[in-house]
Amino acid sequence: MKKIRAVMVGQPNVGKSSIINALTNARLHVGNFAGVTVEKKEVTLTYKEYDIDIVDLPGIYSLNAYTPEEQVSKNYLLDESYDVIINVVDANVLQRNLILTLQLLDMNPKMILVINMIDEVEKQGGMIDAVKLSELIGRPVVLASAKERRGVEDIIEMLIDEFERPDRQRKIYYDERIEEEIERLSEILLKSPKFISADMARFFVVRLLEKDPDIYKIVHDLPIFLELHEELGKSIHRLKLGFDEESAADIIANERNAIAKSLVMQCMQAPKKASLTDKIDKILIHPIFGLPIFLFFMWGLFQLTFEIGSLPVDYLDATFTNFANWLKQILPPGDINAIITDGIVPAVGSVIMFLPNILILFLGINLLEQTGYMARAAFLLDGFLKKFGLQGKAFIPLVSGFGCTVPAYMAARTLKNPKDRLITMLVLGFMNCSARLPVYVLLIAAFFPTTNAGNVLFAIYISGAILGLIVAKILRIVLFKGEPEPFVMEMPPYRFPSLKALGMELWLKAKLFLKKAGTFIAGAAMIIWFLSNFPHNPQLIKQYEQKIAQAQTKEQKVALENELAAKNLEYSFIGRIGKMIEPVFAPLGFDWRLSVATISGLAAKEVVVSTLATLYAVGDADEKSSTLIERLRQNIDFKTAIALIVIIMIYSPCVAAMSTFYAEVPRWAWRAFYTIYPNVLAWLLAYSVYNILALLGY
């Protein structure tokens, strides 16, 4: 069997993934490129006597890489070994996509050009002459539609033909004045043993004229660098004078634009009728109605994510609870039994219960992306969020954060610029997730009149969002100086999504979540469980077991069991930690019980309610428990309750969310900052509120 290694390259949203998915007999492998968190897709297939391996590179607008994904693609093209390039372009925006094609042709590689979504152009009355275009660029051209599976087999056939064909002759050349300078500088490069190919030398010269820092680093250490550097300066000077331009890079960019325009004029008949995209855009990106329509769509996605996502939660919870109870009966009693049935199984269950929300959220996001609406959404929100140092696409994870911070962190992947993505993730914790709602309901019921409960709850959620935007602005000014990345996303035409592509993306997201975040979540939850359950106090347990055995009524037994649970928690590691850190929280009016409840909220915010119930010897209770509400009124004053609300609203999210952040952000410096700063800010604001209320007489 002959082996072919191909690399699939194209600008974002040209349908590379759809083409990969259309290769039905291929085996898909997903992982990360070495040393980075950028996703890597690779398919292998057998066709006739060939074993074909295709690497799908992240979308790249040009070899002038700006984002980590683009840099990964560029590095792969420059440094890795492959046989053929599969360059995928969008038929709807052919001229713009051909800019990258021309950059690839500078290398004079074996390459095929796949023009995807040709069906959309033809439906509008347009056409592309593939034979003519192939003659002009000197490479095979395939007209394809991944959605209709049109041209998919032709891609494989032409890939093999291109692999077997001898090296092709160059067909694309620049202006004579540019070519003269390229030839002059190439002669210098070819003096170095590193350059054995005239094509390679020519490509390097073009990139040097465009001031490519990666290429500059490569040639900097060569013996011929001084000669090259001097002649390069002279060449750039001559080109600037000859073309009356301020930059040689602009000269070459203008040349490519002119060539791309010429190719399209010769080979493409433009659509004759107004596109459906233009008609829809008149409504969806209308200057007045566009934003309300978008907010309605996002509200709908938000509702679906957490209404439908919550439906299987009880079933999943019951399944893992029953499984734990079953294990508890068949395993020998003791600590091993408790660790497995009270620690490991519930921890794994907590991971699985997040999955429905994540799948629904990413289904919605993928629908927005595949239909072409995501670009419009970012366009609509970019101006408003930019005032707070955020990018337009940050709206998706911010809205998601009101439901659950875990999928919100994962949704931040839609932000390609690392600074914009990181600053968004650092403020997502201020969007009050649904897990904090039981705590708010409990405290509002205990310390506010029923008639104002709704208004108070609304104020809490709005305050968190406003605070998040303010913090984002401060972070932008102090740590992320400069403006957010400009809005450069293209406006692709609207199209129906591919069901297979949607299913594949959801499957990949589910695997990545369970593999990455799942290991963090399970491990961290185990630690919290261990701290809450160990060490045991045998003497205390024996003492209370005797009291419980002597109790006359069921109520007395329940009260003693609750009291034992409270004392066990106080004796545990987490209870001792609560006693130890009580001086830190004392300025906020917290006793050790509130300190422990605050710590337990790091496992999951809902745990604060059950922890308070245990500490105040109430037993099983929820946020509507009148007994617990009364106990809180007896032990906590109003200003302390408000300070607790502020802490819950601002401090670190749950272990699941923090673990997801750690999985998404590999740098320890940012992990440490993310872990520390919201807790310090929460304490300072809670302290301020507590003392202001004290001055007001509360």
N, C-alpha and C positions, 0 to 999 in steps of 0.2 A: 504493500500500500504506500502510495506517495503521500507525503504530509505537506499541507499548505497552512501557513499562519497568516491570517488576514487581520487588519485592524479597521474598524468602522469609525469614521470620523464625520462630523457634521455640526452645524450650529444647533443651539437648543431649539426644541419643538419642531424638528424636521421629520420626526417619526422613526428615529433609529430603533427605539425599543419596540415599536409596532412591527418593524421588519424582523427584528430578532424573534418576536413572539409568533410571527407568521411562518417561521421555519419550524413547522410542527414536529419534525422528526429530530430536532436538535435537543441536546441535553444542556440545560442552563445551569451555570455555576455562578454564585454570587458571593462576593467577599469584599475586601478592601485592598486598595493598592498598598504596596509595602510602605510602611512608615507614615501613612496618612489615613484619615477616616473617610476619604472619598470612596464611594461605592464603585465596585468593579464588576461588570457583567461579562461573562464569557460563555460562548456556546460551542459545542463540538458536534459534528455530524459526519456521517459517511455517505459519500456520493460516488457511485461507480467504484473506481479503484483509488479514491482519494479520501484521506482523513483530513477534514477541514476544521480548523480552530479559528474562531472569530472573536476578537476582543472588542467590545463596544465601549469606546472611550466616552467620558463625560462631554457634554456639549461645549463647543468652543467657537466663539465668534471669529477669532483670528489668531494667528500665532503671536500677536502682541497680548500675551496672557495677562489678565488682571485678577481673576479669582483663583482660589485653590484648585477648583475643578479644571479650569483652563490650563493652569500650570501643569497639572498631572498629565493632561492630554498632550501638551506640548513636549514635556519631558519624554513621554513614551514615544512620540514620533521621532524625536531627535536621538534618543539613546538606545531604544530597544530594537530587537531584530524581528523583522516581519517580511513577508513576501509581497503582499499586495495591499493597497489601500482601497477601501470601499468608501467613497465620499458620497454621503447622502445629502440631497438638497431638497428644498420645498418648491414645488412647481409654482406655487402662488406668489412667491417672492424670489424668483429665480435670480434676478440681477444681483440682489444683495447677497444671496448665498454663494454666488460664483466668486465673490471676493476671496473667501477661504479656499475655494477650488484653485484659484490662480496662485495663491500662496503655496499650496501643496504641489502644484505643477512646477514651481521653482526648483523643487528637489528632483524633478524628472523621474518620478517613481513609476513602478507598475501600478496602475490605478484604474478603477472603473467608476463611472459617475452614475449614481442612481437618483433619478428625478422622481421623488415620491409625491403622492397626492395628485397625480396627473388627472385623476377622475374629476377632481374639483374644478380644474381649469377647463376641461372639456365640457363639463356641464354648463359652463358659462359661455360657451362658444369659442373658447381659445384652443390652441394646439401648439405642440412643440415638435420640430423636425429633429428627431434623435440622430438620424443618419448625418444630416448636415452639421449638427453640433459635434458629433464624433469626429468628423473630418477636420473641423476647425481646431479642436483641442488635442487631437491625436490620441484619444482614449475612447474605449467603448462606453456607450451611453445606454442605460436601461430606463424605460418609462415604466413606473411602478405605482401600484396602489396597495399598500399593506392592508388597508381595510377590506379591499375586495380580493386580496391575495393575487393580484395581477402583477406579473413580472417577477415574482419571487423565485421561481425556478430559473428564469433567465439570469438572475443575479448569480446563482451558483455556476451556471454554464459559462457565463462571461468571466467569472472569477477564475475558473480553471483555464480558459483560453488565454487570459492575460498572464497567468502564472507560467504557462508553457511557451508563450511567445518570447522571442528574443527582445533585448532591450529596445525600447521605442525611441524614435527621434523626437527632439523637441519641436513643438509647433508654435508655442507662445513666446513671443519676444517683445521687449519694451522698445521705446523710442531709441533711435540709433545712438543718440548722445549718452543715454543711460547704458546701453550695451557696450559702448566703447570703454566707459569707466569700469564696468563689470569685468570685461576682458583684461584690462590693464591690472586690476587688483587681483584677479584670479591667477595671473601668471606669478604673482608674488607668493600667494598661498601654496601653489603647486610646487614651490621650492622646498616646502616642508614635507617630510616623509608621512606626516599624518594624513595628507590629502593625496590619495591615489586616483581620485576620480575628478574629472573636470566638472561634472555635474555637482558634486559635493562642494567643490571650491566656489562654483558660481552661486550656489544657494547661500553659503556662508557670506559671500560678498554682499548679496542683496540684503541679508539680515543685518550686516554691519552698517550698510547705508541707512537702514531704518533704525539704527542705534539700539539693537537688541542686546540687553545686558547679559543674557545667558550666553549668547554667541561670543560676545566681547570677552567674557571670562575664559572661554575655551582657548581663544587665540592669544590671550594676554601672555601666557607662559611659553609661547613658541619662540624659537630663536629668530624668526623673521618678523617678530612683532614690531620692532622699532621702525623697520623699513615700511611695513604695512601701515602702521599708524600714521606715518608722515604722508604716504601716498593717499591714504584714505581721506585725510584732511584736505588735500589738494583736490581730490575728486569731488568731495562734497561742495567745496568752494566753487568749482567749475559748474557743477550742476545748478547751484543756487543762482549763479549769474546767468547761465543759459536759459533757465526756465523762469527767472525772476520770482523765485519762491524763497521763503525764509528757512525751509527745512527740506533736506533730501528725502526724509520719510514722507512728507506731504507730496513730493513730486512722484514717488513710486505709488503712493496711495491713489493719487489722481490718475496715474497710468492704468492701474488695475480697474478703477471705476470706469474709465473709458473703454477698456477692453471688454469688461463685463457687459456694458451697455451695448457695445457693438455685437457681441455674441447673441444677446437677446433679440436685438433688432433683426439679425439675419436668420434666426432659428425659431422664433416664437411669434405666433399670431395672438395678439392680446384678446382677452374676453370681450365680446361685443355688447353684452348686457350688464346692467348694474348688478353687482353681486349681492347675495342675501346678507353677507356680512355688513355691507354698507347700510343696508336698510335697518338691520337690527341695531347697529351702533348709533343710529340717530335717536334711538330710545334709551339704550342701556348706558351710554356715556353722554347723555344729555346734560348740559351744564346745570340744570335745575333738578331734573328728576333722576339723574344718574345715581347720585349718592343715596337717596332714600330707597331706590330699587335695590341697590347693592346691600344696604343695611337689612332690608327685608330678606334677601337671599341668605345672608349670614345668620340672621335670627333663625330662619328655618333650619339651616345646617346645625346651628347650636342646639335647637330643640331636638332635632332628630338624633344628634350625637348622644345626648344625655337622657332623653326620654326612652328611645328604643334601646340604647345601650344599657339602661338600667333594668330592662325586662328580664334578661337571663341572670341577673346578679343573684337574686334569691335562690334560683335553681342551682347555680354554681356553688353558692355558699352552702346550701343544704347538702349538695353532693359531697363536698369536701368535709363538712361536719359529720355526715353519716360515715364517710370513709375513715375519718379519724376515730369515731366511736367504735367502728368495727375493729380497727387496729388495736384500740385500747383493750378490747375484750380478748383478742387472741395473743397479744404480746404479754410476756411476763411483767407483772407490776414492778414499778421502780422508776429510777430517773431516766433510763433509756426509753421506757414507754412514754414518759411525760415529754421528753425532748422531741420524740417523733410525732406523737399525737397532738401535743399542745404547741409545738414549735415549728417543726419542718412542714407538716401537712398544711396548717393554716397559712404559713408563709408562702408556700407554693400556690395555695388557693388565692391569696391576695394578688399574686401576679396574674393569674388567669382571669380574675374578675375585672382587670383593667382592659383586657383584650377587646371585648365588644365595643367599648367606647373608642378605642384606637382605630379599629377597623372601620367603623362608621365615619369617624372623622376623616380618615385618609381616603375613604371612598368619596366623600364630598369634595375633598381637596383635589383628588385625581379627576373627578368630573369637571371641576372648574378649570383645571389645567388642560384636559383633553378637548373640552369644548371651545377653548380659546378665551374663556371669560376671566381667567386669573390675571392676565395682563391688563384688562380693563379695570379690574378691582384695584390693582396696585396704582394704576394711573389716577383713579378717583381719590384715593386716600393719601397719595404721596405728599401733596401740598400741606394738608393738615398735620400729619404726623411729623413731617420734616421740621415743623416749628418746635417740636420737642426732641429733636435729635434722632428721630426714628425714620425708617424707610416705609414707603407705602405698603409693601407686602408684610410688614410687621403686624398688620391688623389681624391677619389670620391666626397666628399663635396667641395674640392678646385676647381675642374673643374666645378662643378655645380655653384659655386659662380660667375663665369664669366657671367652666364645668369641671375640668381636671387639668392640673398642671403637667401631668405626665405626657399625654399626647400633645399638649401645647409646646413642650420643649422639642418634641420630635417634629412638630409642624414648622418650627423655626428653621428647619433644613431648607425651606423654600427661599430663604435669604442667602444668596450666594456670597455676598461680601462678608468676610469673617468678622470685621468690626461691627457691622450692622447686626449680624446674627448674634454676636456675643452680648451687645448692649441690650438687645431685645430679651434674651434669655435671662439677663441679670435683673430685669424688672418684672418678669412674668409672675413672680411670687406675690406681687401686690394685687393681682387680679384674684379676688376672693373665689376660691374653688368651692364646689358644692359640699365638700367634706367639712368645711368650717360652719356651714349653716346650722347644724345641730347645736353647736356651742353658742352661736349668736341667739338662736331661738331660746335656749335655756336662760341665758343671762338677761335677755330682753324681758322674758316672762317674769323673771324674779325682780327686776329693778325698774321697769317702765310700765306705765298704764297700758292696758290692752288696746285702748283707742289709738295710741301712738305707735304701736308695735311695728306696723307696716312701714311707717315713715322712718322710724329709727333703722330698720333693716335696710331700707333703700339708701339712707344716708351712709351707712357703713360701706355698702358696695360701691357707691359713687366716690366716697372718700378714698378708698383703696385704689381705684382707677386713676383718680386725679393725682394722688401721691406717686403712683407709678410713673406717670408722664413727667412729673416734676423731677423725680430721681433720674429718669432717662436724660432729661435736659442737663442736669448737674453732671452726670457721668460723661456726657458728650463734651461738656466744657472742660472737665478736669482730667479725665483719663483717656477719652477718645476724641482728641482735638481734631477739628475739621468737620466739614459738612457730611451728612449721609451720602452714600453713593448715589449719583444722579440716576434718574429714571431712564434706563436704557433697554428695557424689555420691549421686544417687537410685538406688534399687534397681529397675531396670526388670524387667519379666517376662522369663523365658527365652523365646527364640524361635529358630527355624531361620534361619541366615544366608542372605542373598541372594547367589547365585553371581555374578550380574551386578555387584552392588555390590562384592563381594570382588575380582573381576577388575578393575573400574575403579580401585579404591583401589591395587591392586598396580601397575597401569600408571602411575598418577600418581606413586607413590612411586619407581618406577624412573626416570621422567623427571626428577623433582626431584633424585634422587641423582646421576644422570649429569650434570645441568646444573650443580648447585651444587658438590657435593663433587668431582666429576670434574675440573673445571677447576683447583681447588686442588691435588688430588692429582697430576695430570699435571705441573703447573708445578713443584711442590715436588720431585717425584721427578727431574725434569730437572735441577734445581739440584744435587741430591746427586750425580747421575751426572756432571755436568760437573766438579764439584769433585774427584771420584774419578779422572777420566781426563785432566785437563789440569793443567799444561802437559806437553808431551812433552820428553824429554831425548834428542835424536837421537844424541849422542855415546855415551851409555850404551847405547841400543838397538843401535847399530852394533857396539859392543864385545861385547855379549852374543850378537849374531847370529853373530859370528865364532867365539865359543867354542862355540855350539850346533852350528855347521856342522862343527867339528873334533871334537865328541863322538864317542866310539867306540861307546857303547851307548845304547839307548833310555832306560834309567834315568838316565844322565848328562844326556841331553837334557831329560828331564822335570824333573830337579833344577835345571838351569840356567834353564829356562823359568819355574819357580816362583820362583827367586831373582830373575829379571828382573822378574816381576810384583810381587814384594815391594818392590824398589827403585823401580819406577815409582810404586807407591802412596806410598812414602815421599817421592818427589820431587813428587807431585801437590799441588794446593792443600789437599786434606784431610789429606795427610801433614804438610804444613807447619803446618797448623792444629793437628794432633796434637802436633807438636814445641813449638808456641807455647804450648799450654795444658797441656803436661806438668807444669809447676810447680803448677797447680791440683790435679791428680790425684795428685801425688807423695805427699802426706800419707796417701793411701789405699794406697800401695804400687804404683800404676800406673806403667808406663813409657809411652813414646809409642805403642807398639802397642796397649795396652789403651785408651789415650785415643782413638785412631783408631777402634777397634772400638766404643767407646761412642758416638762421634759417628755412625758408620755405622748404628747401631741406630735412629737417628731416622728413617731411611728405612723400615726394617722390622726388627723385632727378630730375625728369622731371619738377617738379613745379618751379625749379629755373628759367627756361626759361620763363614761363608765368609770374612769379613774376617780373623778370627784365623788361618784356614787359609792365606790368602794371605801374611799378615805373617810367619808362621812357616815359610814356604816349603814348605807341605805340599801345595798345589795343591787340586784338587777334593776336598772332604771334607765329611762330615756330622757330626751330633752323636755318631755311634757310631764315628767313625774312631779306631782305636787309636793311629795315628801322631800325630794331633793331640792326643789325650789325653796321650800321653807327652811331647810338646813342652810342653804346659801344665804338667805336673808339674815339668819341668826349669826352667821360666822363672818360674813363679808359685808363691808359697807359700800355705798354707791360709788365712791371715787375709786376704790379698789377694783370693783367690777368693770368700770370704764377702762381702767389701766389694763385689765386682763383682755378686754375686747381689743384694745390697741395692740397688745402683744400678739394675740392670735391673728390679727389682721396683717401684721407686718413681718413677724419673725419667720425663720426658715420653714419652707413647706415640709411635707411629710417625707419620710425616708424614701418612698417610691419615687417622688419627684426629684429629690436630691440625687438619688442614685442614677436617675436618667440623665440629669445634668452632667454628672461625672462621666457617664458613658459617652455623652455627646461632646464634651469638652476635655481633651486629653491633657491639657497643661495644668500642672499642679498649682501654679501661682494663681490662676483664675479660679480653680476649685477652692483654694483657701480663702480668697477674697469673697467669693460667693457664699461660703459657709459662715464667714464672720460678719460682713457688713450689715445684712438685714437684722441680725440679732442686736447689734450695737444700736442701730437706728431705732429698732422697736423699743429698746430699753429707754433711750433718750426721750422719745416722744411719749412713752407711757409715763415716765417720770415727770415730764412737763405737764401733761394732762392731769396727773394725780395731784400735783402741787397747785395748779391753777384752780381745780375744783375745791381743794382744801382752803384756799384763800377766799373762795366764794361761799364757804360755810357748809359744804357738803360733807 
